[in-house]
Amino acid sequence: MADYVAPVRDIRFALDLVGLDDLFKYPAFAHVDAGSVDDLLTEYGRFSAEVFAPINRGGDKEHSVVLPGTAEVRTPTGFRDAYQQYVSAGWGSVPFDPAHGGGGFPWLVAIAMQEMLTSSNMAFSLCPLLTQGAIEALSHHGSEELQEIYLRKMVSGEWTGTMNLTEPQAGSDVGALTSKALPAADGTWRVFGQKIYITYGEHDMADNIVHLVLARIPDAPAGTKGISLFIVPKFLVNADGSLGARNDAKVVSLEHKMGINASPTCVMAYGDDGDGAVGFMVGEPNTGMRSMFTMMNNARLSVGLEGLAIAERAYQDAVQYALERVQGRPVGGAVGDAIVGHPDVRRTLLYMRSHIEAMRGLTFMNAKALDMSRHHPDADERAHALELADLLVPLSKAWCTDLGVELTSMAVQIFGGMGFVEETGVAQHYRDARIAPIYEGTNGIQALDLIGRKLPMRGGAVVLDLLDDIEATDARLGAAVGEVRRATTWILGHAAAPIESMAGATPYLRALATTVGGWMLARQAQAAVGDDAYSAAKRSTATFYFDNILPTVSGLCAQAMAGSHALMSVPAEALRSQ
Ligand SMILES: Cc1cc2nc3c(=O)[nH]c(=O)nc-3n(C[C@H](O)[C@H](O)[C@H](O)COP(=O)(O)OP(=O)(O)OC[C@H]3O[C@@H](n4cnc5c(N)ncnc54)[C@H](O)[C@@H]3O)c2cc1C
């Protein structure tokens, strides 16, 4: 397996493509400039390659484990030390509010950094990722007092965060959760219940863990309208900020998974000892789901980015292997030439590379839209940017994570039999990638969000305006845009019979995302004007995508408009093999 090399030049290229520099004009980012971003990316790229990447394989083999007879989790060798280095260097604080000790950098820069962290070690990256989500929820909805106690330590990374939504009967349907919180005389709450699949719910890398837990208070309305959000710290915090008593929030067991083995995925019990875990309400009663929505865009974008990051990591391995492995004489080549000379191998590599560049363009554009929606000085521009960000989030999440699985599988294929053998390490990327289409809202749910909530924005004008912009960029995008426009109009026209459009939501999402990806590559080709090898490669990658990937949009749109009859007309029992 090749050593991970942070693709800083490619990342910088994509940042320029989406116009990072525009953000420096906003008062919020007046202290940031291109030079500081360059230095940050170069240094973090080095740090990721030298600190996180070397413990990726060991983490996969060793797993995190519950120490027998305790409620403590030991992370794999090197994880604790790597995390301490991460905290000491202050990497986790880069995008957060300077008022809480953050660096105040654009989210777009944080996303670029996150790509390198996740490529180098996806299982490790989940700890900072979950902390990030908890910081965001607390920053937007926590009282001043809660922010004062928790935020600085979380922004610095000294304390980590978790998100506790899922219960055995409440997965995609979060509204079915039954964990409860009872009021205590002192104004705090006592939380009871079991949560499953809680990422980094317990570990040994930080002094305290700040759990954000969704639960119901007495007499709460049914469903998502009756959910409240609580902070339940592993250790209670004394008035002077020091750590106090151990709270009744404990890991019961860890899941045995097919990938991200180093990441402890915990079954958590709250209040098992009897009196309840001490909790503090975040925001108003019964507004927990609304609070979750605030951080959902960022969280979903970050999970989408996992697809890109793990595909990039697998691609680096695949290229290296293709350049070294000798097997058969490539047509027109010499004896001893490597398999990279075979057109089919080259096609596989170009399929991977072109999608990686398209995904980077999409996710970075999405991150910039989020920055604009929060910090653009003009209110109309902020609203416009939020619409774009909202539209792109399900594409970033679902398209990139589906591609993460597809492209890591292709990397295994490039390795032939050696890909199926664990020693080469490429199989780990495939196993790790498989979770991303499942968590943070399954990709099926993302497709429903796209057609049910996002397409109807401004009566369809948000998506149709975007399609106009895409079409105006490059004539080669015209056919795909025409197909997607037709499918979009068809879906919007079936609002009265949603089952028809729901049936084709997933192929529709892929068609739209593939077209947006083509747009990013068209802009890439226009930006790569030099006659050097780097620019030529950027242009030829775009040409490959136009010739080989964009034509699939037509078939996807046909699926999107096929309707529900063939899917739903037979009774469910008849689906069994007989
Ligand atoms: C490794 C790992 C880490 C995780 N980390 C966390 C965490 O930190 N915190 C946390 O709270 N949770 C976490 N989760 C839980 C994760 O978010 C859920 O697994 C996910 O939301 C899906 O829920 P489920 O597993 O119950 O699947 P289900 O909801 O049962 O879904 C099963 C299938 O049915 C489909 N489906 C369900 N409902 C619909 C619908 N309405 N329309 C169309 N299709 C539908 C789904 O798309 C899916 O294909 C994690 C899970 C894993 C495996």
The ligand as a MOL file (V3000), in Angstrom:
LIG
                    3D

  0  0  0     0  0            999 V3000
M  V30 BEGIN CTAB
M  V30 COUNTS 53 58 0 0 0
M  V30 BEGIN ATOM
M  V30 1 C -21.0050 2.5940 12.6450 0
M  V30 2 C -22.2190 3.3900 12.9740 0
M  V30 3 C -22.0820 4.6060 13.6400 0
M  V30 4 C -23.2210 5.3480 13.9740 0
M  V30 5 N -23.0840 6.4840 14.7250 0
M  V30 6 C -24.1840 7.0640 15.2750 0
M  V30 7 C -24.0750 8.1070 16.2470 0
M  V30 8 O -22.9770 8.5420 16.6060 0
M  V30 9 N -25.2210 8.5940 16.8010 0
M  V30 10 C -26.4530 8.1390 16.4520 0
M  V30 11 O -27.4380 8.6300 16.9890 0
M  V30 12 N -26.5870 7.1590 15.5250 0
M  V30 13 C -25.4940 6.6140 14.9400 0
M  V30 14 N -25.6220 5.5890 14.0170 0
M  V30 15 C -26.9690 5.1460 13.6300 0
M  V30 16 C -27.3160 5.4710 12.1980 0
M  V30 17 O -27.5240 6.8430 12.0460 0
M  V30 18 C -28.5290 4.6050 11.8120 0
M  V30 19 O -28.0430 3.3000 11.6420 0
M  V30 20 C -29.2220 5.0970 10.5760 0
M  V30 21 O -29.9150 6.2860 10.8720 0
M  V30 22 C -30.2300 4.0890 10.0060 0
M  V30 23 O -31.0940 3.6250 10.9900 0
M  V30 24 P -31.3130 2.0310 11.1670 0
M  V30 25 O -29.9860 1.4110 11.2870 0
M  V30 26 O -32.2960 1.8170 12.2340 0
M  V30 27 O -31.9180 1.5870 9.7650 0
M  V30 28 P -33.4710 1.6420 9.3800 0
M  V30 29 O -34.0120 2.9940 9.6980 0
M  V30 30 O -34.1540 0.4580 9.9260 0
M  V30 31 O -33.3890 1.5010 7.7900 0
M  V30 32 C -33.3120 0.2500 7.1110 0
M  V30 33 C -33.5000 0.5130 5.6200 0
M  V30 34 O -34.8280 1.0230 5.3840 0
M  V30 35 C -34.7670 2.2430 4.6820 0
M  V30 36 N -35.8000 3.1520 5.1880 0
M  V30 37 C -36.1480 3.3670 6.4740 0
M  V30 38 N -37.1220 4.2860 6.5530 0
M  V30 39 C -37.3930 4.6710 5.2880 0
M  V30 40 C -38.2870 5.6060 4.6960 0
M  V30 41 N -39.0940 6.3740 5.4500 0
M  V30 42 N -38.2970 5.7270 3.3570 0
M  V30 43 C -37.4470 5.0050 2.5920 0
M  V30 44 N -36.5760 4.1080 3.0870 0
M  V30 45 C -36.5470 3.9490 4.4170 0
M  V30 46 C -33.3780 2.8040 4.9550 0
M  V30 47 O -32.9430 3.6670 3.8970 0
M  V30 48 C -32.5380 1.5400 5.0490 0
M  V30 49 O -32.1110 1.1470 3.7830 0
M  V30 50 C -24.4990 4.8730 13.6040 0
M  V30 51 C -24.6330 3.6680 12.9180 0
M  V30 52 C -23.5080 2.9200 12.6240 0
M  V30 53 C -23.6970 1.6000 11.9320 0
M  V30 END ATOM
M  V30 BEGIN BOND
M  V30 1 1 1 2
M  V30 2 1 2 3
M  V30 3 2 2 52
M  V30 4 2 3 4
M  V30 5 1 4 5
M  V30 6 1 4 50
M  V30 7 2 5 6
M  V30 8 1 6 7
M  V30 9 1 6 13
M  V30 10 2 7 8
M  V30 11 1 7 9
M  V30 12 1 9 10
M  V30 13 2 10 11
M  V30 14 1 10 12
M  V30 15 2 12 13
M  V30 16 1 13 14
M  V30 17 1 14 15
M  V30 18 1 14 50
M  V30 19 1 15 16
M  V30 20 1 16 17
M  V30 21 1 16 18
M  V30 22 1 18 19
M  V30 23 1 18 20
M  V30 24 1 20 21
M  V30 25 1 20 22
M  V30 26 1 22 23
M  V30 27 1 23 24
M  V30 28 2 24 25
M  V30 29 1 24 26
M  V30 30 1 24 27
M  V30 31 1 27 28
M  V30 32 2 28 29
M  V30 33 1 28 30
M  V30 34 1 28 31
M  V30 35 1 31 32
M  V30 36 1 32 33
M  V30 37 1 33 34
M  V30 38 1 33 48
M  V30 39 1 34 35
M  V30 40 1 35 36
M  V30 41 1 35 46
M  V30 42 1 36 37
M  V30 43 1 36 45
M  V30 44 2 37 38
M  V30 45 1 38 39
M  V30 46 1 39 40
M  V30 47 2 39 45
M  V30 48 1 40 41
M  V30 49 2 40 42
M  V30 50 1 42 43
M  V30 51 2 43 44
M  V30 52 1 44 45
M  V30 53 1 46 47
M  V30 54 1 46 48
M  V30 55 1 48 49
M  V30 56 2 50 51
M  V30 57 1 51 52
M  V30 58 1 52 53
M  V30 END BOND
M  V30 END CTAB
M  END
